[in-house]
């Protein structure tokens, strides 16, 4: 296939898979085989695209032109390719995990679950390949709507309330702020096309640009910058595979991807550096990092602690994008990938414990590592990566972010990175300690269980191994994000 054909088929594969999933819903083995095969085909296509793309003359696929000069179009650039590679790789892995989780937990409406999951991956591919803000915005909204049934999967009052918060905050910010910023940008420049160095000329008012930047950043609610973060902890009522999707593969990554894409291709790194408002956004991101970490430290619920950790880690990416320096943008781009593998591992482990031991609180995990050594060993890998220590992937992106903060002399950013690293260790490492080194609490006996079902263990070992391997072989993600800022 050539580049144009791959741009056409990559978003279509998960949509066609959705049809197959619905058609085979009464035969679970066939239904889930369709999902896994589609995931493998999608990853093969994205990987194939990465081998033939030319950044000097990349192809644009125009889908429609609703207004003269304003198109719905796909075009590949380095950051989009990185996002597509991560999401397409993790889709089949998450599907394998979901088979073990959904069957072991005897979840209802599994066909709807896999179908909505597939549509959301199609939306992610659309976001990754978007040639302009209009295309990205449309797929951004499709992603919100397609993940709503996943958030409300349980169908109870708590799930419906979480769904209302989810839709209200994400669509409220995108329509109220992000769409306004797009219309304003179109009025000023006559284009929404992602352009290296940005779309604004030297005559643009710094005040207007500052207001626009605020609208773009806060309008991207999926980035979970405070105070528009509440949807993310609320969505934890969903099954763990959904939490993994939200926090590692799709929703939150679509948010920070959008923030970084806007900073590089709508404003440009040099313009970001010149805007006074970017310093304020760095401070807001820094506060989000520290406050969310402090909240995570207080949470006894396993998934709630991971959720607030995600709020904190996402703001690393927003903060790096707002530093107005290449190293910050590179660190942000790398953290999209590095956080994905580490955090999905942690959620996989939390789900494994819940399905097997029926424990959802950290205070109930004493000694569980001796019964589930593979699961909690993988958790330790993900935790150390989130802390940002070698030899795991999180160290690389954090190193670049810290270097960017020092180079740009944003001491608030330096402080936030240091403090949050200590807090990360404070809320992750005690879990590892109690799992392996404390005696089992008789009040919270683990019974006679061993490891989680094989599909669950297989999936979390794959993601934990990837978290380790990327540290030693960071060439592909590093080359892509360097191409993003230097190419």
C-alpha positions as CSV (number, residue, x, y, z in Angstrom):
1,X,0.0,0.0,0.0
2,X,1.1,3.5,-0.7
3,X,0.8,6.5,1.7
4,X,-2.5,7.7,0.4
5,X,-4.1,4.2,0.7
6,X,-2.8,3.8,4.2
7,X,-4.2,7.2,5.3
8,X,-7.6,6.0,3.9
9,X,-7.6,2.5,5.5
10,X,-6.1,3.3,9.0
11,X,-9.3,5.0,10.4
12,X,-11.5,2.5,8.5
13,X,-10.1,-0.7,9.9
14,X,-11.5,-0.2,13.5
15,X,-14.8,1.0,12.0
16,X,-15.1,-2.2,9.9
17,X,-14.1,-4.1,13.0
18,X,-17.1,-2.5,14.8
19,X,-19.4,-4.0,12.2
20,X,-17.8,-7.4,12.6
21,X,-18.0,-7.2,16.4
22,X,-21.7,-6.4,16.3
23,X,-22.4,-9.1,13.7
24,X,-20.7,-11.8,15.7
25,X,-21.9,-10.6,19.1
26,X,-23.6,-13.9,19.9
27,X,-20.3,-15.8,19.4
28,X,-17.8,-14.3,21.9
29,X,-14.8,-16.2,20.6
30,X,-15.4,-15.0,17.1
31,X,-16.2,-11.5,18.3
32,X,-13.0,-11.1,20.2
33,X,-11.0,-12.7,17.5
34,X,-12.3,-10.0,15.1
35,X,-11.2,-7.4,17.6
36,X,-7.7,-8.8,18.0
37,X,-7.1,-9.4,14.3
38,X,-8.3,-5.8,13.5
39,X,-5.9,-4.5,16.1
40,X,-3.0,-6.4,14.7
41,X,-3.9,-5.2,11.1
42,X,-4.2,-1.6,12.3
43,X,-0.8,-1.7,14.0
44,X,0.8,-3.3,10.9
45,X,-0.7,-0.5,8.7
46,X,0.6,2.3,11.0
47,X,4.0,0.7,11.2
48,X,4.0,0.3,7.4
49,X,3.1,4.0,7.0
50,X,6.0,4.9,9.3
51,X,8.5,3.1,6.9
52,X,7.3,4.9,3.7
53,X,6.4,8.4,4.8
54,X,8.5,11.3,3.6
55,X,8.4,14.4,5.9
56,X,9.6,16.6,3.0
57,X,6.6,15.7,0.8
58,X,3.9,14.0,2.9
59,X,0.6,13.2,1.3
60,X,-2.7,15.0,2.2
61,X,-6.0,13.1,1.9
62,X,-8.9,15.5,1.5
63,X,-12.1,14.0,2.7
64,X,-14.4,17.0,2.2
65,X,-14.3,20.8,1.9
66,X,-17.3,22.3,3.8
67,X,-16.0,25.9,3.1
68,X,-13.5,27.2,0.6
69,X,-10.1,26.6,2.0
70,X,-11.4,24.8,5.0
71,X,-11.1,21.0,4.6
72,X,-11.6,17.8,6.4
73,X,-8.3,16.1,5.7
74,X,-5.7,13.6,6.8
75,X,-1.9,14.3,6.8
76,X,0.9,12.6,8.7
77,X,3.4,14.4,10.8
78,X,5.8,13.0,13.4
79,X,3.8,13.6,16.5
80,X,0.7,12.1,14.9
81,X,2.6,9.1,13.8
82,X,3.9,8.5,17.4
83,X,0.4,8.8,18.8
84,X,-1.0,6.4,16.2
85,X,1.8,3.9,16.8
86,X,1.2,3.9,20.6
87,X,-2.6,3.6,20.3
88,X,-2.6,0.9,17.6
89,X,0.0,-1.2,19.5
90,X,-2.0,-1.0,22.8
91,X,-5.4,-1.7,21.2
92,X,-4.8,-5.5,20.7
93,X,-3.0,-5.8,24.0
94,X,-5.9,-4.2,25.8
95,X,-8.3,-6.5,24.0
96,X,-6.4,-9.5,25.2
97,X,-6.6,-8.1,28.7
98,X,-10.3,-7.3,28.3
99,X,-11.1,-10.9,27.4
100,X,-9.7,-12.1,30.7
101,X,-11.2,-9.3,32.7
102,X,-14.7,-9.1,31.2
103,X,-15.2,-12.9,31.3
104,X,-13.8,-13.4,34.8
105,X,-15.9,-10.5,36.1
106,X,-18.9,-11.8,34.1
107,X,-19.6,-8.3,32.7
108,X,-22.8,-7.7,30.8
109,X,-23.1,-6.0,27.4
110,X,-19.7,-7.2,26.3
111,X,-20.5,-6.7,22.6
112,X,-21.4,-3.1,23.2
113,X,-18.2,-2.7,25.1
114,X,-16.0,-4.0,22.3
115,X,-17.9,-2.1,19.7
116,X,-17.6,1.2,21.5
117,X,-14.0,0.5,22.2
118,X,-13.4,0.0,18.4
119,X,-15.2,3.2,17.4
120,X,-13.0,5.1,20.0
121,X,-9.9,3.7,18.4
122,X,-11.1,4.9,15.0
123,X,-11.6,8.4,16.5
124,X,-8.1,8.2,17.9
125,X,-6.7,7.4,14.5
126,X,-8.6,10.4,13.0
127,X,-7.2,12.7,15.7
128,X,-3.6,11.4,15.1
129,X,-3.9,11.9,11.3
130,X,-5.7,15.2,11.3
131,X,-4.3,17.8,8.9
132,X,-6.0,20.7,10.6
133,X,-7.9,21.8,13.7
134,X,-11.3,21.3,12.2
135,X,-10.6,17.6,11.4
136,X,-9.1,17.1,14.9
137,X,-12.1,18.8,16.6
138,X,-14.6,16.5,14.8
139,X,-12.8,13.3,15.8
140,X,-12.2,14.7,19.3
141,X,-15.9,15.0,19.8
142,X,-16.5,11.6,18.3
143,X,-14.1,10.2,20.8
144,X,-16.0,11.8,23.7
145,X,-19.3,10.4,22.4
146,X,-18.0,6.9,21.7
147,X,-16.4,6.5,25.1
148,X,-19.5,7.7,27.0
149,X,-21.1,4.2,26.8
150,X,-17.9,2.8,28.2
151,X,-17.9,5.1,31.2
152,X,-21.5,4.3,31.9
153,X,-21.1,0.6,31.2
154,X,-22.3,-0.5,34.6
155,X,-25.7,1.2,34.0
156,X,-26.3,2.1,37.6
157,X,-26.9,5.6,39.2
158,X,-23.2,6.1,40.0
159,X,-22.2,5.3,36.4
160,X,-24.9,7.6,35.0
161,X,-23.8,10.4,37.2
162,X,-20.2,9.9,36.2
163,X,-21.3,10.0,32.5
164,X,-23.0,13.3,33.0
165,X,-19.8,14.8,34.5
166,X,-17.8,13.2,31.7
167,X,-19.9,14.6,28.9
168,X,-20.6,17.9,30.6
169,X,-17.0,18.8,31.3
170,X,-15.5,17.5,28.0
171,X,-18.1,18.8,25.6
172,X,-18.6,22.0,27.7
173,X,-14.9,22.9,27.4
174,X,-14.5,21.9,23.8
175,X,-17.6,23.8,22.5
176,X,-17.3,26.7,24.9
177,X,-13.6,27.3,24.6
178,X,-11.9,25.2,21.9
179,X,-14.4,25.8,19.1
180,X,-14.3,29.6,19.9
181,X,-10.5,29.6,19.6
182,X,-10.8,27.8,16.3
183,X,-13.3,30.3,14.9
184,X,-11.2,33.2,16.1
185,X,-8.0,31.7,14.6
186,X,-9.8,31.2,11.2
187,X,-11.0,34.8,11.3
188,X,-7.5,36.1,12.0
189,X,-5.5,33.9,9.7
190,X,-7.9,32.3,7.2
191,X,-6.5,28.8,8.0
192,X,-6.7,26.0,10.5
193,X,-4.0,23.9,8.8
194,X,-1.3,22.6,11.1
195,X,1.8,24.4,9.9
196,X,5.4,24.1,11.2
197,X,6.2,27.3,13.1
198,X,2.5,28.2,13.5
199,X,-0.1,30.1,11.5
200,X,0.1,33.6,13.0
201,X,2.2,36.3,11.4
202,X,4.3,39.0,13.2
203,X,1.4,41.4,13.1
204,X,-0.7,39.3,15.5
205,X,-1.5,41.1,18.8
206,X,0.3,39.4,21.8
207,X,-2.8,40.0,23.9
208,X,-5.1,38.3,21.4
209,X,-2.6,35.4,21.0
210,X,-2.5,35.1,24.8
211,X,-6.3,34.8,25.1
212,X,-6.3,32.3,22.2
213,X,-3.7,30.2,23.9
214,X,-5.7,30.1,27.1
215,X,-8.8,29.1,25.1
216,X,-7.0,26.3,23.4
217,X,-5.4,24.9,26.5
218,X,-8.5,25.1,28.8
219,X,-10.7,24.1,25.9
220,X,-8.9,20.8,25.6
221,X,-10.6,19.3,28.7
222,X,-9.3,15.9,28.0
223,X,-5.8,17.2,29.1
224,X,-7.4,17.3,32.6
225,X,-5.7,20.6,33.6
226,X,-7.3,21.9,36.9
227,X,-10.0,23.0,37.4
228,X,-11.4,20.9,34.4
229,X,-10.1,17.6,35.7
230,X,-13.1,16.1,37.6
231,X,-14.3,14.0,34.7
232,X,-11.2,11.8,35.0
233,X,-11.6,10.5,38.6
234,X,-15.4,10.3,38.0
235,X,-14.9,8.0,35.1
236,X,-13.2,5.4,37.4
237,X,-16.6,3.8,37.8
238,X,-16.0,2.1,34.5
239,X,-14.5,-1.4,34.1
240,X,-10.7,-1.4,34.4
241,X,-10.1,-2.0,30.7
242,X,-12.0,1.2,30.1
243,X,-9.9,3.0,32.7
244,X,-6.8,1.7,30.8
245,X,-8.3,3.0,27.6
246,X,-9.1,6.4,29.1
247,X,-5.8,6.9,30.9
248,X,-3.3,5.4,28.5
249,X,-4.6,4.7,24.9
250,X,-7.2,7.2,23.9
251,X,-8.9,10.0,25.8
252,X,-6.3,11.7,27.9
253,X,-3.6,11.2,25.3
254,X,-5.9,12.8,22.7
255,X,-6.1,15.8,25.1
256,X,-2.4,16.3,25.7
257,X,-1.7,15.4,22.0
258,X,-4.0,18.3,21.0
259,X,-2.3,20.7,23.4
260,X,1.2,19.9,22.1
261,X,0.0,19.9,18.5
262,X,-1.5,23.4,18.9
263,X,1.6,24.7,20.6
264,X,3.9,23.5,17.8
265,X,1.7,23.8,14.7
266,X,-0.8,26.5,15.5
267,X,1.3,28.9,17.6
268,X,4.9,27.7,17.1
269,X,7.4,27.2,19.9
270,X,9.0,30.6,19.4
271,X,5.6,32.3,19.7
272,X,4.8,30.4,22.9
273,X,8.1,31.5,24.4
274,X,7.2,35.2,23.7
275,X,3.8,35.1,25.3
276,X,3.5,36.2,28.9
277,X,0.5,34.0,29.4
278,X,2.5,30.9,28.8
279,X,4.3,31.5,32.1
280,X,0.9,31.5,33.8
281,X,0.0,28.3,32.1
282,X,3.2,26.7,33.3
283,X,2.3,27.7,36.8
284,X,-1.2,26.3,36.5
285,X,0.2,23.1,35.1
286,X,2.8,23.0,37.9
287,X,0.1,23.5,40.5
288,X,-2.0,20.7,38.9
289,X,1.0,18.4,39.0
290,X,1.7,19.0,42.7
291,X,-1.9,19.2,44.0
292,X,-3.0,16.1,42.1
293,X,0.0,14.2,43.4
294,X,-0.9,15.3,47.0
295,X,-4.5,14.1,46.5
296,X,-3.3,10.8,45.1
297,X,-1.2,10.3,48.2
298,X,-4.4,10.4,50.3
299,X,-6.5,8.0,48.3
300,X,-6.9,4.4,49.6
301,X,-8.9,3.3,46.6
302,X,-6.5,1.7,44.1
303,X,-8.0,3.2,40.9
304,X,-8.6,6.6,42.5
305,X,-4.9,6.9,43.4
306,X,-4.0,6.0,39.8
307,X,-6.6,8.5,38.4
308,X,-5.1,11.4,40.3
309,X,-1.7,10.2,39.3
310,X,-2.8,10.5,35.7
311,X,-4.1,14.1,36.3
312,X,-0.6,15.0,37.6
313,X,1.3,13.2,34.8
314,X,-0.8,14.7,32.1
315,X,0.2,18.2,33.3
316,X,3.8,17.3,32.7
317,X,3.0,17.3,29.0
318,X,1.0,20.5,29.1
319,X,3.8,22.2,31.2
320,X,6.5,21.0,28.7
321,X,4.5,22.4,25.8
322,X,4.2,25.8,27.5
323,X,7.9,26.1,28.2
324,X,8.5,27.5,24.7
325,X,11.7,25.5,24.1
326,X,12.5,22.5,22.0
327,X,13.6,20.3,24.9
328,X,10.2,20.9,26.6
329,X,8.3,20.0,23.5
330,X,10.5,16.9,23.0
331,X,9.9,15.8,26.6
332,X,6.2,16.3,26.3
333,X,6.0,14.3,23.1
334,X,8.1,11.5,24.7
335,X,5.9,11.5,27.8
336,X,2.8,10.8,25.6
337,X,4.4,7.4,24.8
338,X,6.3,6.8,28.0
339,X,3.3,7.5,30.3
340,X,1.0,5.3,28.1
341,X,3.0,2.2,28.7
342,X,3.7,2.8,32.4
343,X,0.2,3.8,33.3
344,X,-1.6,1.1,31.4
345,X,0.5,-1.4,33.2
346,X,-0.6,0.0,36.5
347,X,-4.3,-0.1,35.6
348,X,-3.9,-3.6,34.3
349,X,-2.4,-4.6,37.6
350,X,-5.2,-2.9,39.6
351,X,-7.8,-4.7,37.5
352,X,-6.0,-8.0,38.0
353,X,-6.1,-7.6,41.7
354,X,-9.8,-6.7,41.7
355,X,-10.8,-9.6,39.5
356,X,-8.7,-12.2,41.3
357,X,-8.6,-11.1,44.9
358,X,-11.7,-8.8,44.9
359,X,-9.7,-6.1,46.5
360,X,-10.0,-2.4,45.5
361,X,-8.3,-0.7,48.4
362,X,-4.6,-0.3,49.0
363,X,-5.0,-1.0,52.7
364,X,-6.2,-4.5,51.8
365,X,-3.1,-5.5,49.7
366,X,-0.7,-6.7,52.4
367,X,1.1,-9.7,51.2
368,X,-0.7,-10.0,47.9
369,X,2.7,-9.9,46.0
370,X,3.4,-13.4,47.3
371,X,0.2,-14.7,45.7
372,X,0.4,-12.6,42.6
373,X,4.2,-12.1,42.0
374,X,3.9,-11.5,38.2
375,X,1.2,-8.9,38.6
376,X,2.8,-7.0,41.4
377,X,6.2,-7.3,39.8
378,X,4.8,-5.6,36.7
379,X,3.2,-3.0,39.0
380,X,6.6,-2.2,40.4
381,X,7.9,-1.7,36.9
382,X,5.1,0.7,36.0
383,X,5.5,2.5,39.3
384,X,9.2,3.1,39.0
385,X,8.6,4.4,35.4
386,X,6.0,6.8,36.7
387,X,8.4,8.1,39.3
388,X,10.9,8.7,36.5
389,X,13.8,6.4,37.6
390,X,16.0,4.3,35.3
391,X,15.9,1.8,33.8
392,X,12.4,2.4,32.7
393,X,10.8,4.6,30.0
394,X,9.5,7.4,32.3
395,X,13.1,8.5,33.1
396,X,13.7,9.6,29.5
397,X,10.8,11.9,29.1
398,X,11.2,13.3,32.6
399,X,14.9,14.0,31.8
400,X,14.0,16.1,28.8
401,X,11.3,17.9,30.6
402,X,13.6,18.8,33.5
403,X,16.3,19.9,30.9
404,X,13.7,22.1,29.2
405,X,12.7,23.6,32.5
406,X,16.3,24.4,33.4
407,X,17.2,25.8,29.9
408,X,14.1,28.1,29.9
409,X,14.8,29.0,33.5
410,X,11.2,28.2,34.6
411,X,12.1,27.4,38.2
412,X,8.5,26.8,39.1
413,X,8.5,23.9,36.6
414,X,11.8,22.6,38.0
415,X,10.3,22.7,41.5
416,X,7.1,20.9,40.4
417,X,9.0,18.1,38.7
418,X,11.2,17.6,41.8
419,X,8.3,17.7,44.3
420,X,6.1,15.5,42.2
421,X,8.8,12.9,41.8
422,X,9.1,12.7,45.6
423,X,5.3,12.5,45.9
424,X,5.1,9.8,43.1
425,X,7.6,7.7,45.1
426,X,5.5,8.4,48.3
427,X,2.3,7.1,46.8
428,X,3.6,4.3,44.6
429,X,6.4,2.6,46.5
430,X,4.4,1.8,49.7
431,X,2.1,-0.3,47.5
432,X,5.0,-2.3,46.3
433,X,6.3,-2.6,49.9
434,X,3.1,-3.9,51.5
435,X,2.5,-6.3,48.6
436,X,5.8,-8.1,49.0
437,X,7.1,-7.4,52.5
438,X,4.1,-7.2,54.8
439,X,2.3,-10.1,56.2
440,X,-1.2,-10.8,55.0
441,X,-3.9,-9.1,57.1
442,X,-6.3,-11.7,58.6
443,X,-9.1,-9.1,58.3
444,X,-8.5,-8.9,54.5
445,X,-7.5,-12.5,53.7
446,X,-6.7,-13.2,50.1
447,X,-8.0,-16.8,50.3
448,X,-6.3,-19.4,48.2
449,X,-6.1,-17.5,44.9
450,X,-3.0,-17.3,42.7
451,X,-2.4,-15.2,39.7
452,X,-5.0,-13.5,37.5
453,X,-6.3,-15.3,34.4
454,X,-3.7,-15.9,31.7
455,X,-4.9,-13.2,29.2
456,X,-4.7,-10.6,32.0
457,X,-1.2,-11.6,33.0
458,X,0.0,-11.8,29.4
459,X,-1.2,-8.3,28.7
460,X,0.4,-6.7,31.7
461,X,3.7,-8.5,31.1
462,X,3.7,-7.2,27.5
463,X,3.2,-3.6,28.6
464,X,5.7,-3.9,31.6
465,X,8.3,-5.3,29.2
466,X,7.7,-2.5,26.7
467,X,8.2,0.0,29.6
468,X,11.6,-1.5,30.2
469,X,12.6,-2.0,26.6
470,X,11.8,1.6,25.5
471,X,14.4,2.8,28.0
472,X,17.2,0.9,26.2
473,X,15.7,1.4,22.7
474,X,14.1,4.9,22.6
475,X,15.1,5.5,19.0
476,X,11.7,5.6,17.3
477,X,9.8,7.9,19.7
478,X,12.9,10.1,20.1
479,X,13.5,10.5,16.4
480,X,9.8,11.4,15.8
481,X,9.6,14.1,18.5
482,X,12.9,15.5,17.4
483,X,11.6,15.6,13.8
484,X,8.6,17.4,15.2
485,X,10.6,20.3,16.5
486,X,13.6,20.3,14.2
487,X,12.5,18.8,10.9
